[in-house]
Amino acid sequence: MSSLDPLFDEALRDLADRGMRRTLRPGRNGSGTVTRDERILINASANDYLGLAHHPLLAERSAEWGSKYGTGAGASRLVTGTLHLHERVEARMADFKRTEGALLFASGWQANAAVLPALLKLAGPAPLVFADRLNHASLHHGIQAAGIRQVRFRHNDLDHLEALIAERADHPGRRFIVTESVFSMDGDRADIGRLRMLARRHDAFLYVDEAHATGVLGPAGAGLSVEAGGADLVMGTFSKAFGSFGAYVAGSRSLCDYLVNACSGFIHTTALPPPVLGAIDAALDLVPGMDHARRHLQVSAGRVRAVLAQLGVDTAGSTTQIVPVLVGDASASLELAAALERHGVLGIAIRPPTVPPNTSRIRLALSAVHDEAAIDRIIAALTDTFAVTGRAG
Ligand code: PMP
């Protein structure tokens, strides 16, 4: 019992009263499935987009590097934590992203939260940061941690972005544009090509989060920024299509060297451990050659979207493997999730504050390991559920 427990309990009661208290529920993840309460469900809510989290090559190399090089790196990168394995994976990532350099981070959340303050402190007293309104919490956090009030543009509305930049044409500060390439909750894409043009025209630094595109979209799965010709900084995570954990930042050699010297979240944390590096390295062997899986994934997503369109369900402009089933009301989204689960499909309800008020949804996240039969079952679950009541039933 701690002295703050009464306050914790009060906060929890308040959340429960507003239907917003969250709890953890364990499951056992398989390849495209999850076992909960002894039932095997189709997992339509994981970010294991290529099914690599259960690929034997990743498991083997992870075990091999663990036994050969140790289960922990033992220190931070600048002390004795840098192994040749880190340098190898960083060089391979830079090749994959077609950048001069790449740097490993502990997680995607931590990379965004730590890199943005390091960049913004360099930019002088009043940098101007233009951020998509639906950017991930870690991006918001990084900008906030730098003590900067971001200028938010309407989601994917680059005319609005341009107008906001123009309104501040006389501002002396450096400009930054921060966006995701595939939005985590809507599954739609930013127009990186146009963002590049805008950034060039207004002398802005373009920061792109490719968490949900890495391994999935762009040439050989390298992401949408590679397809569009690059960005000043691209980050992404190994925790989704790469089936593992950790994150990367890719960009110029100077950027990477600067971060090694100035980014607290890189400097003051222990280096990624060998088993994780082994899994990433094995994923790098596989991902570029997985065009077939990537095509199958997008065909599957297209099928699910087409059925939802027939049912009159809004999918928020999704064009990727992330297919939101927009419900609006938070409790209706929970009912829909429960109904899908009764039909053998796990689709998690996402509610405020993760998404804006009245945009609660089931976030379907499909995987290339969902075969046609699994997609058929997801479609049947959605159709049956919507057929019963016209909505969640
Ligand atoms: N950026 C985006 C857009 C994300 O969706 C996420 C994770 N949901 C992250 C960053 C954080 O990545 P990680 O899970 O590796 O911390």
Residues whose N, C-alpha, C, O or C-beta is under 5 A from the ligand:
A	BS01	PMP	S107 G108 W109 Q110 H136 S138 E180 S184 D209 A211 T237 S239 G246
